[in-house]
Amino acid sequence: MQCPYCESTEIRKNGKRRGKQNHICVRCGRQFIDVYNPPKGYSDQIKIECLKAYVNGERFRAIERSKGVHHTTVIYWLKQIGEKLPDAPPINEIPEVGELDELETFIGSKKTKFGYGQQ
């Protein structure tokens, strides 16, 4: 085994870090691990399948159950794709017909000031 920085073969064991053997180079004093595993993640195929399922109307939790990917991960992927989309072009026309939802509100005070309608 040799040091990945100075390529020296003068190496000593230097404890364990996160369950992996840590080594130190005697010549340059730098620490390293002998086995490097790249970070784990989902394949692009899984990401595309999850995003297509969302576009087709499937809910996040349903995608989680069917694909085995956590729903917050799918939301994160969706936000990443949304940031890459261009902004909507400005609308130059004023619509002739608009929609308005009805909303009822209560303004005032309650008739009873104590619980169960007692005064």
C-alpha positions as CSV (number, residue, x, y, z in Angstrom):
1,M,0.0,0.0,0.0
2,Q,1.2,3.5,-0.7
3,C,0.2,7.0,0.3
4,P,-2.2,8.6,-2.2
5,Y,-0.6,12.0,-1.7
6,C,3.2,11.4,-1.8
7,E,3.2,7.8,-3.0
8,S,5.4,6.7,-0.1
9,T,5.3,3.1,1.1
10,E,6.1,4.0,4.7
11,I,2.6,3.7,6.2
12,R,1.3,3.0,9.7
13,K,-2.1,2.1,11.0
14,N,-3.7,5.0,12.8
15,G,-6.9,3.8,14.4
16,K,-10.4,3.4,12.9
17,R,-12.7,6.1,11.7
18,R,-16.4,5.3,11.0
19,G,-15.6,1.6,11.1
20,K,-12.8,1.7,8.5
21,Q,-9.1,1.4,9.0
22,N,-7.3,4.7,9.1
23,H,-3.7,5.0,8.0
24,I,-1.0,7.7,8.4
25,C,1.9,8.3,6.1
26,V,5.2,8.5,8.0
27,R,6.8,10.8,5.3
28,C,4.1,13.4,4.7
29,G,2.0,12.9,7.9
30,R,-1.3,12.8,6.0
31,Q,-4.1,10.5,7.0
32,F,-6.2,8.4,4.6
33,I,-8.3,5.2,4.5
34,D,-7.3,2.3,2.3
35,V,-10.8,1.6,0.8
36,Y,-12.9,4.4,-0.6
37,N,-16.5,3.7,-1.5
38,P,-18.2,6.3,-3.5
39,P,-21.4,7.8,-2.0
40,K,-24.5,5.8,-2.5
41,G,-27.5,7.1,-4.3
42,Y,-30.4,6.3,-6.6
43,S,-29.9,5.6,-10.3
44,D,-31.1,8.1,-12.9
45,Q,-33.6,5.5,-14.1
46,I,-35.3,5.5,-10.6
47,K,-35.3,9.3,-10.5
48,I,-37.0,9.5,-13.9
49,E,-39.6,6.9,-13.0
50,C,-40.5,8.8,-9.8
51,L,-40.7,12.1,-11.5
52,K,-42.9,10.6,-14.3
53,A,-45.1,9.1,-11.7
54,Y,-45.5,12.6,-10.1
55,V,-46.3,14.2,-13.4
56,N,-48.9,11.6,-14.1
57,G,-50.7,12.5,-10.9
58,E,-49.4,10.0,-8.4
59,R,-49.0,11.4,-4.9
60,F,-45.6,11.5,-3.1
61,R,-46.5,8.9,-0.5
62,A,-47.8,6.6,-3.2
63,I,-44.5,7.0,-5.1
64,E,-42.8,6.1,-1.8
65,R,-44.8,2.9,-1.4
66,S,-44.4,1.8,-5.0
67,K,-40.8,2.7,-5.8
68,G,-39.2,2.5,-2.3
69,V,-37.9,6.1,-2.4
70,H,-38.7,8.4,0.5
71,H,-41.2,11.1,-0.3
72,T,-39.0,13.9,0.8
73,T,-36.3,12.7,-1.6
74,V,-38.8,12.8,-4.5
75,I,-39.8,16.4,-3.4
76,Y,-36.1,17.4,-3.4
77,W,-35.6,15.9,-6.9
78,L,-38.7,17.8,-8.1
79,K,-37.3,21.1,-6.7
80,Q,-34.0,20.5,-8.5
81,I,-35.8,20.0,-11.8
82,G,-38.0,23.0,-11.2
83,E,-34.9,25.3,-10.7
84,K,-33.6,24.3,-14.1
85,L,-36.9,25.3,-15.9
86,P,-37.0,28.7,-17.5
87,D,-39.2,31.4,-16.0
88,A,-42.7,31.8,-17.4
89,P,-42.9,34.4,-20.1
90,P,-44.8,37.6,-19.1
91,I,-48.5,37.8,-20.1
92,N,-49.3,40.8,-22.2
93,E,-53.0,40.2,-22.4
94,I,-55.5,41.1,-19.7
95,P,-58.1,38.3,-19.3
96,E,-61.7,39.2,-19.9
97,V,-63.1,36.6,-17.4
98,G,-61.7,36.0,-14.0
99,E,-62.5,33.4,-11.3
100,L,-63.3,34.2,-7.7
101,D,-63.8,31.7,-4.9
102,E,-66.5,32.5,-2.3
103,L,-65.3,32.8,1.2
104,E,-67.5,33.3,4.3
105,T,-66.0,34.8,7.4
106,F,-67.5,35.6,10.8
107,I,-66.7,39.0,12.3
108,G,-67.9,39.8,15.7
109,S,-68.1,38.1,19.1
110,K,-69.5,34.9,20.4
111,K,-72.7,35.0,22.3
112,T,-71.5,32.7,25.1
113,K,-68.5,33.7,27.1
114,F,-68.1,30.5,29.0
115,G,-68.1,26.8,28.1
116,Y,-71.2,24.8,27.1
117,G,-73.4,27.9,26.5
118,Q,-73.6,28.9,30.1
119,Q,-73.5,32.6,31.1
